[in-house]
Amino acid sequence: MSKLYLQNIIEDIPFENLPTKWQGFDFVRFSKDKKLFDFQQEALKNALKALWLYFKDKNADKQSLFRHYQANGFTENFDYDLKKKEEKKTVKYLLEYDKDYPVIDNKISFAHFINRMSFWMATGSGKTLIIVKLIEFLGKLIAEKELPEGDILFLTHRDDLLEQFKRHVEEFNSFNFNTQINLKSLKDYESVKRENALPFTKNEITVFYYRSDLISDEQKEKIVNFRNYDNGGKWYILLDEAHKGDKEESKRQILYSILSRNGFLFNFSATFTDPRDFATCVFNFNLSKFVEEGYGKHIYVSSADISAFRDKTDFSRIEKQKIVLKTLLLLTYIYKYFEEIRKVDNSLYHRPLLLTLVNSVDLKESDLELFFRELEKVARNEFREDLFNEAKKELVQEFSDNPKFEFEELDCVVNNDLILKLDYKDILKYVFNAETSGNIEVLKIPGNKNELIFKLVTAEKPFALIKIGDISGWLKDKLEGYEINESFENESYFRRINRDDSDINILMGSRAFYEGWDSNRPNIVLFINIGVGKNAKKNAKKNAKEDPKKFVLQSVGRGVRIEPIKNKRKRLQHLLNAKEVNEELFEKVKNLILPIESLFVFGTKAENLKEIIKTLKEEKQDKNLGEAFIVNPEAQKHLLLVPVYKNSERIFAEEKEPQKYFISRDDFDLTKQFFEFLGDKISLVKYDCEVRVLKKAKESFEQFERYYDFDERNSLFEPELILNRIFDYFRVKSKEFDRFKELESEIVHFKRIRFTDGEKYEKILEAIEKVKNYPQKATREKEIDEEFERTKNKESYKKAIKQLELDFPSEIKYEKLKIKYLANHYYLPVIVSETEKIDYINHIINVEGERKFIEQLEEYLAKPKNVFSEFDWWMFSKIDQTLDEIYIPYYNPSQNRIAKFKPDFIFWMQRGKNYLILFVDPKGTEHTDGYRKIDGYSRLFEVEKDGKKVCKDFTYKDSDIIININVKLLLKSKEGIAKVLESYKNYWFDNFVDFAEKVKIGFTP
């Protein structure tokens, strides 16, 4: 499996650094009843960052983006090799476009396919919502000419998925009146293009759709020839699970690439197999992440070998019954907890469901029939009591021997006493909806050829449902002699299975029915002979539907969803943390929810179970190291304050000292003439601006020295465009300082440090734990000294001291990483990398300037008289550019907006009632952008006194605390302070002697 290079690349691009037009979208609302989850919003932001990187930063240059991949560690060879027979057949279509796909040394470079991104997202994670919102953003960016012109095409491989997409678009359109998505069949492409010359007007987006498996190299009734819809390769194609897996699959993937060669390809799936999709993955929220982040149930995979359903021996007959008893006992156990939860609140959670998926339906002694016959024996009470007790004991033993959930460091703790106390009456009540045992009768829905409903003759409510392709074979061959009645209602039981009033507790079906079905209800999934038949491997090559890996992931994914409270789709603990659930309610049910928030997976034959476990393990691309770090106990003793800002009511040009707009003198003169030619009224209408903006623009042309900087040497000679930019510049609203607040969740990057190298993970974790315990060294050393005083044993003392150094190190070096205990850092420990090119761990100190600063800081602190010793206390922390929310607002003219400057470090220092917040940026740049950041700081935190800029004095009051606060900014020059402009030299330092002097300026600790 390839690394997720694209996601790693765009994680280093702060979203707020994108131009204003790329940020001004509604990422939250989808429709009247639907809002996007945080992870769905993140997926969209990642997509926009990747599009900006390719189309704007790289100017749609594929080779440039490919080199960017290589600079970020991409070394895999994904080139198409014409010498390989299987690839030669596939890529023959590329040879028709030799200018776009040149052949060099019998190979076509992967660089020519780099204009793509994939979304690796769990089944049930709401991919369709993301697709529709992404279409909205694409349409608007194309209309704004931020993206090249092109048409949008949605492809998926089944009609029901197309219908699902259409329903989502209809729902979106019903709420978003300002943006309407018009869906058109790809077959109507020519007529639509003739009728509609502008597919992307301000509020209308035309989107073509089709079945992905009907895109081919020939034209038939439904099959379309890709060449007839080439559109110069200017398609933005969105693929949703568009991999049918047949022998034509690899050919179609090539055709999608050809159609989007001058556009972009987006691929959404829960189950990728092509390493190119992993390398170009822009957002990973697979099953592992889905569960880890609390959006899905905990997953427990049984390790029991239950191969009885494949054997025909007398022994297996007993084992079959035991398997069924175990699953029914577990379902009953879960129902008991559900019942207690509903006593607290009748609207919480879902009714538990046992989902049985089989390999064969209509064969003689098919898997479905075998399971049904065993179920029937339990319904009639035709089983041995000792077998019932054995099943309970084995279930308890199973959870004792194999207690771990998948993906999480969490034990599946069960109430053994409750399981052992369960009796047959409990199973009758909670599974069969009955009080006494009895025969099974069959209910048939008039006109429904896919469903059979089962109930006991002794009960009023049904308990089970079979959903298969055609029930006629079952009625004729399997249910002869049964009482078969027609239901009074025509409504499908399957369609209403998710309703709270559904009586169905067991759902049985073939592997086909799960597609397109999502439910919160499954708590147990039983796979019977999935992927372990004689022809399984042979069939797997022919058809991806026969791939047990893919099937397991998708079917488990469809049952893993959770919804404790209506429209709140996260586990209850996560809802509590997000303040979306009442704490009192949580306290009442917290000890009851683990069973209902879990999905228990059973499968026939240990070999198959190992395949399931292996598949699930492979889903876990990385591990979260965040829980290993702690907030420094010293930091918790002190008041750590951060600045908070608010939007200004004034436009930027109304500032006392507005920052000047950079323009060449030629462009200024030309634009001024153009503005005078248009006049006020036409300018107001043409550029849709406020009157006060127009007045400021008019004033700026007269007082040009106050508003413009003519150092810009390049000229555009496009007055209409420049005037638009000038109006944009003047309408920008600034940020003002609001207040100081206590640090809460503004520094979070250490909680999100992730590790992708499984082999190194345990060693790094061990190193973190050792370094974290460094403060205990002094206590242990004292104990050793006391022991020596008693025993006077020098050998034992030397050995203990040597071991002390090993057990409580202040630093551990592992490969190119250093795990450090920095006593004054906000969190512990700190990880520093010796190289920037480290791709298996993120959100650490790996930039050269930051690393050198830490080294020099440690050297400086070793000196007895340093500036920090003059304070009562001090702390500092790294600030992450993408995750943390501590910043200084400043005007960025290249993006024409107020941007966020996030210095690399923040320091807090206090002596008496004087308090200093110091921002330090050791990789600061001496060019204009660096000066603008300083200007942004100065505007908020400095005042002019005797012709010089000095720190502004702030007062912070909270109950009995009153302190005086100053805020400082210091940058470290790469090339030395000599190259810095004279008026800015006070903000830069060369070394820590200089650093100490500048900390003291205007602030006396």
Summary of the structure (lengths in Angstrom):
residues: 1005
radius of gyration: 33.2
end to end distance: 55.7
largest distance: 104.4
contacts: 3140
relative contact order: 0.07
helix: 43%
strand: 21%
